[in-house]
Amino acid sequence: MTVNGVAQTPVASGDPIHVTVSTTGITSVRLLGSTAETDIGRLLLHGSTDGRVDVLIGTVNENPTSPFPTNVDDLLLSAGRHWGGMECDDFNLRWRTRVAFAISGDVKPLHTGEAGSVLVGQVYRGQVGGSARADIRAASHYAMPDGEVMARLFINGAVESGVTLCAEAGKGKIDTVVVGLPGSTGVAMRGTIFGDAIYDLVVHGRVEHAGPDPAIYSSDGEIRSIEVDSMAGDIVAGVEHRTAVTTIGRVVCRGDFTGTIRAPRFESDTMCEGIRIEGALTGLIEDYDGAYMDEGIFVPVFVGAASPSGYIRAKIIFGRDPAHPCGEGLTMTFVGGIGGIEIGHYDLGAEDFGYLGYLPDYPHLPVTIRSIGGNVAVRATRRWGDGDVMIIGPRVVIEAIDGDVSAVECTQLCGGAAIRALSGAIGHVSSWVPPYTFVQATEPVEIRASSVGRIEAVWANLDCVVGDTGTPVGHLEQLRVVSTLHDVVNAGTVGSIDVYGDCAAQVTVRSPQVAAPVRIGRSLAVSAPVAGEPMQASGIELAAGDEAAETYVIINAMNELGQWVTHNGLSPYVSIRRAQSEIVLAPLPTSQPDRAPYYDRTPTELGGVSAGLVPFHLHAAACEPPRNQFNPPEFLNSAFGHVPPAFPGAYEPAEIVLTFYGPVRTASLTDHPVTITRDVPGSPEPPIEGYTVTLKRGDEPGWSRAVTIHGQGTRLLPGTYTIRPKRDAPAPEVLRCDGLLTSAIVPVADFAYTFVLRADCNANGMEDEGELLAEPGKDQWPLNGVIDACEDCEADLNCDGAENPGDVEIMVRAVEGDFADFCGFDADFNHDGVVNGFDIATVEDVVGGGPCP
C-alpha cells in the first residue's frame, strides 16, 4: 500500500485497510498485493477533504510509479485476487473519491459481517476478472474528469443475484459497462444496473432478474445503448421523473426477450438501430405517461421470432425528419408476427390522442409496420369520450408477408396509408368518424390482401365503406387483392378493385354515384365451395355512375390465359348497369343478348361502360362508322383528309373511330400505332405526315377505348384502304392494351378495318366521277378522267417526297421508255400530246421553281 506515493506498513491478505484523509493531506492511495493470489482487503477512508482522492488498485500500464490512470481507457494490471470493496465514513469524502481498480477474482465480502460493496464518488475504471458478488455504487455531486460517475466497468464473470451496479445522484451517468465475456452461454446477470443515465451497456450471456426493480433502468436520463444475449427482466427509463428528455435509443437482444422495455420516449441522435430483438418478445415495448405531446416511439423495432404474446404500446409512433442523423421514416419488422400494436392507450380524458405516422403541424414521414411469416394487428385500446382520437397517417404501411393483418382499428385512416396482407388475409379494417375533422391527405387508401375478410369501415378522404353483409354504404377508394379473391366484397361505391389472380367471389357495387373500374388479373371463376356452405356463382355487379366513361371490367389483366371458368354448372358473370341499359356477360346461354367475352350492343347504348377480355378485340358495332367487311364505309378523300373545302359547308370533315372492348394506349408520343395500306399491289403506304392518329399516348392520364384516324390537310389517293395494328413493331409503337395489372406489353388482338376513299379533287363535296358524268366538259385537256381544274404539275415523279434533280432523271428515263420507277400520273408532263424532250425541259423548269405548263 502507498499513500501519496509513500509506502505504508503492509497488512495481511484480505484484512481491512484504514486510511485517514485530511484537507491538506491524502490525495492518492494505491493498493497492490504481493502475489497474484493476494486478496485486497476492504479499504475504509476516514476524515474529510476539500480536494479529490484518487484510489488505484492495481498498476497502470505496467508503470509502478503511476498514481492513477490518465485516461479511462488505460489498461490496468491486476492488484491481486479478490477485493473486499471500499467505503468512506463521510458523504462529502465519498463524493470526492474516485477509484480505478483491476482484480483477477471477485468483488465480494472477505470477512464475516463485511459488506463487500464498492461505495465511491466515481468509478473511473474497473476490471473484475471474476464476478460482482457485492454492489458497486458511484455517486457524486461534483464534476469528475470525463463527467461520468461510472466511466468504465468490465466484469468478466456475472453480476450475482441482488447485486446492484449503480451510478446515482446528481451526475449519476454510466458511460460503459460490460458484463461477461463474448461467447458466454450461462446467466451473466441476476442483479440490477441503475443510473441517472446509461450510455453503453453490454451483457454477454443471459439476464435473469426477479427483483422488485427493473433489471436495467435510469431514473430521469437517457439510455443510449444496451446489448444483451437474452433477457428475462425489464429495461426502463424514467423510473422517477419521466421527463421529455428521458429516452431509450438502442436495445439489442440476440435471443429471446421476456419483460418490458419502457420509456416516455424512444429516440436517439446517435444510435439508429433502435430496438432489435433477434429472438421472441414475450412482453411489452411501451412508451408511457404521455405528459408531452411529442413523446412516443421514434426508433425502428425488429423482433426476429414469433411473438404472439408480445405487444407494442405507444401514444405516438412517428417517423423522423430527413435532417435527423438516422434519416427519414421508421420501420417496425416482426418475423413470425406479434400480438399487436396498440396506439393511444392512455386514459387521460379529453386529450387522449394517439398517432401512427402523423402529428398535427409535423411533416408526414413514412412509418412501416411489417410482419413476416405471422400476423399483425394495429388498434386503439381506449375508445371512450369525444376526445379519443387514433389516427393512422398518410404514409403509413401496415403489412403482413406470409401472414394476416388480423385487424386494423382506428378513429381515422388518412389517405395515402396502406394495409397489405401480401400472402394472407385482412381480418377487418374499422374506422369510426370523430365529431370533428382533421386535415386529410388526397391519396387513396390501399387495402391489399390475398383474401379480404371483413372491411367494417374506412374513413379515407372523408369517405367510408361497409362490406360483408347488409346494405352497402360509403366509399372504398381502392381495393387490391394480390392473388385470388375468395371472399365477398360488398360496397356502396368503389374507386377501383384490382384482383391480381382469379375472381372467385361476388363483387357488388350498388351505388350509382361513382364509376368503378374492376381489373381481374386472370380468370373470372366459380371455385369449389367451402365445406358446409352452399355454392354461389362468382360475379361482378356494378351500377355505373355519372363518370361511366371510366367504368371498365377487365378480365385477364395479367394476360395469363384468362377466361370464364364454370364449376358444376354454375357460371361467373359480369353485370354493368347504367340507367335502363345493362351488360350481362356469361359463358353459357342466357336470356340476355350478350355472351362472354364480347357483347353486341355499343358502349353508347350503355352510357359508355365496357367489359373486355385481354387482349382487347375491336368492338365492331362500336366503331364509327361500324366495321362491315362486306360493305366497307366510304368517304370523300377531301372530307377524310380534312382538306379545306372549296366553299363553306361543302362537306363535313370525316374521321374513323376504332373502339375496343377495353382501354388502349401507345408509348410513342409521335409514331402511329397503326398502319394504313392501299389495297393496290405495289402501292406505297401513305406518308405518316399524311394522316393523324389520336389516342392515349405516353403517360397521359385517364383511360380511352377509342383510336381516332383522319387525314391531315392532304388527300389520300382514291381506293380501298385497310387499317391494321402494329403488333410486331418496336415496343413504343405498339398499339397495346391499357389499364392492365402487368408491366408486360400486351398488343391488342389483330384486326383489319377496311374503308373506301372516293376522289373529290376540287373539295366541293362531290365525287369526281359523278361530277364528270354530270358535266363532261370539266375534263377537256388532257382527256384523262381528271377535272381540268384539279390538274397540277406535281414534279415528284419518283415519289420520294421531294422535287429535285432525281425527278428530272426519272423523266429522262420515261422519255426513253423506262417507266420502272416513274410514279407520276402522266409522262406527257406539258400536255402537248407527245412524250419527248419538251417534257424533260418542263420538269427541269418546275423543279427549278418555274411555273406549271
Order of alpha helices (4+ residues) and beta strands (2+ residues): beta-beta-beta-beta-beta-beta-beta-beta-beta-alpha-beta-beta-beta-beta-beta-beta-beta-beta-beta-beta-beta-beta-beta-beta-beta-beta-beta-beta-beta-beta-beta-beta-beta-beta-beta-beta-beta-beta-beta-beta-beta-beta-beta-beta-beta-beta-beta-beta-beta-beta-beta-beta-beta-beta-beta-beta-beta-beta-alpha-beta-beta-beta-beta-beta-beta-beta-beta-alpha-alpha-alpha
